[in-house]
């Protein structure tokens, strides 16, 4: 699905945890409209942790927040709203990483790519 470039750029930006110990490099992002105004965000990530070899993961987030659906559909949206969307998505990816070993629902969201 083609989404506005400003939204794609914000969502596909690499990011790290605040302590710098964990870096998420975005190799690819696929956005699929699952139903009207609900989207699946599928990331191809390389996760780098200090003292470990990099790991490659595919992670899918289901985005059902209709209040932000317009950010996926049309250009010219408020850059602050786009920035906040990216922040929330990055937070969800970090939460997935931190809980995937203990939470079955989180574990289902991702798979390691070898």
N, C-alpha and C positions, 0 to 999 in steps of 0.2 A: 504494500500500500504506500502510495506517495503521501508523505506528510509535509507540512511546511518546513522549509530548510532551517529556520531558526529553532524550531522544536527539535528536529532531528539532530542538529549540531549540539544542542544543550543535553539531550538524552544520550548522545554517543560520546560525550567527552569522558576522558579518563579521569579517575578520582582516587583519593586515598582516604584511609581512616585518619582521624585527627592526630593520632600519635605517630603517623608515618610508618607504622609497622606493617601495613597492609596496603597494597596498591592494586587497583582494578583497572586493567587496560582493556578498553573496548575494541575488539577486532571487527565486530559487526553487530548490526541491529536490524531486526526485521519486525515491522509493525503490521499486524493483521487485524482487521476489523472482524471480531467474533460475532457480534450482533450490532444493531444500530447503536452507535456511540459507546461501545464497549470494545476494548482492544487487548490483544495479547502482544506484549513486548518481549521478543526473544533475543537475548544477548549471547554473543560469542565473546567470552571473557578470558583473559589471562590474568590469574591472580598470583601476585608475588608477595611472599612473606619473608621477612628477614630470617636467614638461617635455613631456608627451605628452597627446593627447586620450584620454579614457576609451575603452576597447574592451569590447564585449560578446561573451561567449563561452558556448557550451554545452559542458560537459565531463562525460564519463561515466567513473567509476571502478568497476571490478569488485572487489567485496569478497567474498573467498572464505575469510576467516579464521573458521573455525567456532568458535574459542574465544571470539569476541566476538559471535556470532550472536544470543545471548540478549538483547543490548542493543537489537536491532531488533524483538524479539518481545514482551517483557513489561515492565510498569512495575516500579518499585521496586528498580531495580538500584543498585549502589554508585555514587554520584556521581563518585567518583574514576575508576572504570573508564570512565564516560561521557565524562569530561573527557579521558582519555587517548585514547579512540577519536577524539574531535574533533581532538585535537592531531595524531594520525597522519594523519588524512584531510587536514587543512590542510597538513601537510608534503608529502603526495603531490601536492596541487594545486600547491603552490609548485614542486615538482620538475618536474611537467608543464610549468608555465610556463617554467621555465629551460631545458628540454630540447626543447621542441616544435619548434624550428627546426632541430635537429640530429639528432633521433632519430625514425625513422619510426614506431616503436611509440607514442611519446608524441604525435606529430602525429595519429595516428588517434583518440586519445582526445577530441579537441576540434575544434570548428568555430566560426569567428567568425560572429556574428550581426550583420547590417547593418541 
